[in-house]
Amino acid sequence: MGDTLTPDHRFDAWFEPHTLDKRLAGGEAPLGCYKQFLQQGQERLKRRFEEGTGVPLLLRARSWLVDQVLQRVWREIMADHRMAASLIAVGGYGRSELMPGSDIDLLLLLPDADNTTLNASLEQLLMFLWDIGLEVGHSVRSIDECVTQSLADISVATNIMEARQLAGSTGLL
């Protein structure tokens, strides 16, 4: 268990997301599947910390774990709209540095602010994330709103500079 950063694909062996996929495909209730997957992931991270794994690697691993959940939930809940918006990690989470107990900072990037059905799906997405135990800090903005907010507030600009797309339309970036 060295302290060097490993390629992200190695985290598959740490967390075994294929077991989550099998449970979901088998018709188990998504809420329970995701909650258990996250809980088991946290336990595995704690065990690796106790075994001496370096903190930078653990922060990256926790970020990867949450990425897996967000990408799957996005595909499911946003099925009809997943290419109409983008799910973007920002701040420390955007840097793939997710501290234990930290909230999940997300930007939900929209082509424009006036889309009732898209907004309803995004609301459902956020409620599900909260229901499975993720503490989500989010903003819902169009590209124009991102520009305006960034010019008005340096913290918004900094947050966006550390952005990493997780799912959705690449055409908005």
C-alpha positions as CSV (number, residue, x, y, z in Angstrom):
1,M,0.0,0.0,0.0
2,G,2.3,2.7,-1.2
3,D,1.7,6.4,-1.1
4,T,2.1,7.0,-4.8
5,L,-0.9,8.0,-6.8
6,T,-2.2,5.1,-8.9
7,P,-4.2,5.3,-12.1
8,D,-7.9,5.7,-11.3
9,H,-8.8,2.5,-13.0
10,R,-7.1,0.6,-10.1
11,F,-9.8,1.9,-7.8
12,D,-12.1,-0.6,-9.5
13,A,-10.4,-3.3,-7.4
14,W,-10.8,-1.2,-4.2
15,F,-14.5,-0.6,-4.6
16,E,-15.8,-3.2,-7.0
17,P,-18.5,-1.0,-8.8
18,H,-19.4,-4.0,-10.9
19,T,-21.2,-5.4,-7.8
20,L,-23.3,-2.2,-7.7
21,D,-24.1,-2.6,-11.4
22,K,-25.1,-6.3,-10.9
23,R,-27.4,-5.4,-8.0
24,L,-29.1,-2.6,-9.9
25,A,-29.5,-4.7,-13.0
26,G,-31.0,-7.4,-10.8
27,G,-33.9,-5.1,-9.9
28,E,-32.8,-4.2,-6.3
29,A,-34.0,-0.9,-5.0
30,P,-31.6,1.8,-6.2
31,L,-31.8,3.8,-3.0
32,G,-30.5,0.9,-0.9
33,C,-27.9,-0.2,-3.4
34,Y,-26.3,3.2,-3.6
35,K,-26.4,3.8,0.1
36,Q,-24.7,0.4,0.8
37,F,-22.1,1.0,-2.0
38,L,-21.2,4.3,-0.5
39,Q,-21.1,3.0,3.1
40,Q,-18.9,0.0,2.1
41,G,-16.7,2.4,0.1
42,Q,-16.2,4.6,3.2
43,E,-15.4,1.6,5.3
44,R,-12.7,0.5,2.7
45,L,-11.2,3.9,2.7
46,K,-11.0,3.9,6.5
47,R,-9.4,0.5,6.5
48,R,-6.8,1.6,3.9
49,F,-6.1,4.7,6.0
50,E,-5.5,2.5,9.1
51,E,-3.2,0.3,7.0
52,G,-1.1,3.3,6.1
53,T,-2.2,4.4,2.7
54,G,-1.3,8.0,2.0
55,V,-3.9,10.7,2.3
56,P,-3.5,12.1,-1.3
57,L,-4.3,8.7,-2.7
58,L,-7.3,8.3,-0.3
59,L,-8.7,11.7,-1.3
60,R,-8.4,10.7,-5.0
61,A,-10.0,7.4,-4.2
62,R,-13.0,8.9,-2.4
63,S,-13.5,11.3,-5.3
64,W,-13.5,8.3,-7.7
65,L,-16.0,6.5,-5.5
66,V,-18.4,9.4,-5.6
67,D,-17.8,9.8,-9.4
68,Q,-19.0,6.3,-9.9
69,V,-22.2,6.9,-8.0
70,L,-22.9,10.3,-9.7
71,Q,-22.3,9.0,-13.2
72,R,-24.7,6.1,-12.7
73,V,-27.4,8.1,-11.0
74,W,-27.1,10.8,-13.8
75,R,-27.5,8.1,-16.5
76,E,-30.6,6.8,-14.8
77,I,-32.4,9.9,-13.6
78,M,-31.4,12.1,-16.5
79,A,-32.0,9.5,-19.2
80,D,-34.2,11.8,-21.2
81,H,-32.1,14.9,-20.7
82,R,-28.6,13.6,-20.0
83,M,-27.1,15.3,-23.1
84,A,-29.1,18.5,-22.5
85,A,-27.1,19.5,-19.4
86,S,-23.7,18.8,-17.9
87,L,-22.8,17.5,-14.4
88,I,-19.6,19.1,-13.4
89,A,-17.4,18.6,-10.2
90,V,-16.0,21.9,-9.0
91,G,-13.8,23.1,-6.2
92,G,-11.8,20.5,-4.3
93,Y,-14.0,17.8,-5.7
94,G,-13.2,19.1,-9.2
95,R,-9.5,18.6,-8.4
96,S,-10.4,15.0,-7.3
97,E,-9.6,15.8,-3.7
98,L,-12.6,14.9,-1.7
99,M,-12.0,15.1,2.1
100,P,-14.0,12.8,4.4
101,G,-17.1,14.7,5.6
102,S,-16.7,17.3,2.8
103,D,-19.7,18.2,0.7
104,I,-19.9,17.3,-3.0
105,D,-19.6,20.6,-4.9
106,L,-21.4,20.3,-8.2
107,L,-22.3,22.7,-11.1
108,L,-25.3,21.7,-13.1
109,L,-24.6,23.5,-16.4
110,L,-27.6,24.2,-18.5
111,P,-27.9,25.6,-22.1
112,D,-30.4,28.1,-20.7
113,A,-32.3,28.6,-17.4
114,D,-35.8,28.1,-18.8
115,N,-36.5,24.4,-19.3
116,T,-39.2,23.2,-16.9
117,T,-38.8,19.4,-17.6
118,L,-35.0,19.5,-17.4
119,N,-35.2,21.5,-14.1
120,A,-37.7,18.9,-12.7
121,S,-35.3,16.1,-13.6
122,L,-32.4,18.0,-12.0
123,E,-34.4,18.4,-8.8
124,Q,-35.2,14.7,-8.8
125,L,-31.4,14.0,-9.2
126,L,-30.5,16.2,-6.3
127,M,-33.1,14.8,-4.0
128,F,-31.9,11.2,-4.8
129,L,-28.3,12.2,-4.1
130,W,-29.4,13.6,-0.7
131,D,-31.5,10.5,0.0
132,I,-28.5,8.2,-0.5
133,G,-26.5,10.2,2.0
134,L,-24.4,12.6,-0.2
135,E,-24.1,16.1,1.1
136,V,-24.3,18.1,-2.2
137,G,-23.4,21.7,-2.5
138,H,-24.7,22.7,-6.0
139,S,-25.3,25.6,-8.3
140,V,-27.6,25.4,-11.4
141,R,-26.4,27.8,-14.0
142,S,-26.4,28.5,-17.7
143,I,-23.1,29.4,-19.4
144,D,-24.0,33.1,-19.5
145,E,-24.8,32.9,-15.7
146,C,-21.4,31.3,-15.1
147,V,-19.7,34.1,-16.9
148,T,-21.7,36.8,-15.1
149,Q,-21.2,35.2,-11.6
150,S,-17.5,34.6,-12.3
151,L,-17.0,38.3,-13.1
152,A,-18.8,39.3,-10.0
153,D,-17.2,36.9,-7.5
154,I,-13.7,35.6,-7.6
155,S,-14.7,32.5,-5.6
156,V,-17.1,31.4,-8.3
157,A,-14.3,31.9,-10.9
158,T,-11.9,29.8,-8.8
159,N,-14.5,27.1,-8.4
160,I,-15.1,26.9,-12.1
161,M,-11.4,26.9,-12.9
162,E,-11.2,23.7,-10.9
163,A,-14.0,22.1,-12.9
164,R,-14.1,18.5,-14.1
165,Q,-16.9,17.1,-16.2
166,L,-18.6,14.0,-14.8
167,A,-21.5,13.4,-17.2
168,G,-23.7,15.0,-19.8
169,S,-23.2,17.2,-22.7
170,T,-19.7,18.1,-23.7
171,G,-21.1,20.7,-26.1
172,L,-21.8,23.1,-23.2
173,L,-18.2,23.3,-22.2
